Amino acid sequence: MEKIFDVMGCEDAFKTRLAVYKFEGNALAWWKAYKHAKGGDA
């Protein structure tokens, strides 16, 4: 991911959003459960 961030010139605030977009499998399921528990849309 760091290589992608460097190539795209991502600011810190955007890095989290991009990393979440790249989640797959168990990581994606975890993120959706986390967001749901916090009351947000996944």
matplotlib code that plots the C-alpha trace (Angstrom):
import matplotlib.pyplot as plt

x = [0.0, 2.8, 4.0, 0.6, 0.4, 3.8, 2.9, -0.4, 1.0, -1.7, -2.2, -2.6, -6.3, -6.9, -4.7, -7.3, -10.0, -7.9, -6.8, -10.4, -11.2, -8.5, -9.8, -10.8, -12.1, -11.8, -10.5, -13.6, -15.9, -14.1, -14.4, -18.1, -18.7, -16.6, -18.5, -21.9, -20.9, -20.0, -23.3, -22.0, -22.7, -20.3]
y = [0.0, 2.4, 2.2, 3.1, 6.0, 7.3, 6.9, 8.7, 11.3, 10.6, 12.9, 11.1, 11.9, 10.0, 7.0, 5.4, 5.7, 4.2, 1.3, 0.5, 0.5, -2.2, -4.5, -8.0, -11.2, -11.3, -7.7, -6.4, -8.4, -7.0, -3.4, -3.8, -5.2, -2.4, 0.3, -1.3, -1.5, 2.2, 3.1, 3.9, 2.6, 0.0]
z = [0.0, 0.8, -2.8, -4.1, -1.6, -2.9, -6.6, -6.1, -3.8, -1.2, 1.8, 5.2, 5.3, 2.0, 2.9, 5.2, 2.6, -0.1, 2.2, 3.0, -0.7, -1.2, 1.6, 0.5, 2.2, 6.0, 6.2, 4.3, 6.6, 9.7, 8.4, 7.7, 11.2, 12.7, 10.9, 11.7, 15.4, 15.3, 13.7, 10.3, 6.8, 5.5]

ax = plt.figure().add_subplot(projection="3d")
ax.plot(x, y, z, "-o")
ax.set_aspect("equal")
plt.show()
